[in-house]
């Protein structure tokens, strides 16, 4: 008789465990997975796209396929803050805002995970991803064949380059041919440097003086060479050039470089297939829902829109 009672008790305990008992200290039931619900991050108040971001809810199908590491640790993002309107700091000097942080936060919410955004110097970003310190880089980074040998990109905008010159354009720089014999400042190891080198080679092929290049770690240092008179122009992304030209205190003009449009990508480790598919799926979902377009509109970047998330679309 005692043996039968004991066996019945054991069976009841096993059935209870199989069904998943609720914790006595939890006021609300746990999700079916048994993991606690994630409290999604709210966008900073100064983020222009904050209302759009905060209204984004997780896509159940995408959230179910998120890598386990993202569910536990959150999405770790690296960017280079100081490239408005793509990346800049809020008035507190430490909170990243701008289109790239906005999209990172939107992707995280669509996947149902938390997110952290860290500022790193441009040349340190891909190594940081490859070492596993960050999950992805989103930093106005051109998707190029050279970079594809290191990371896999999910392309999120299509952008071109531009020139910034002093107000009134005293050096008469209106296009690539006008750069021959001029001093041009660029961000070291970026697509702008590659473009400047290409223009310099064209100058020499045509028998004109070469372009004198000044290379700097960041965009701000490159711009200072123009406003300070050391360089006649700086090459940067046109959206950034237009944003700076709108500031009367800088006294600069923006000139579009036609035919330079190319995709910018979110870079990840090539063998991180599950993450790549999650990010691509989240971006496609944001595009389909119209939330992506609203993020662009908030930062007046409608012209950069892509129609779908493409992997390694750069040439």
Helices and strands as residue ranges (DSSP letters): H 2-19, H 50-54, H 60-64, H 68-73, E 75-79, E 88-89, E 96-97, H 99-111, E 115-119, G 122-124, H 125-130, E 136-137, H 145-148, E 151-159, E 161-166, G 176-179, E 183-187, H 191-205, E 212-216, H 219-227, E 233-237, H 238-245, E 252-256, E 262-269, H 273-289, H 291-298, G 302-304, E 310-311
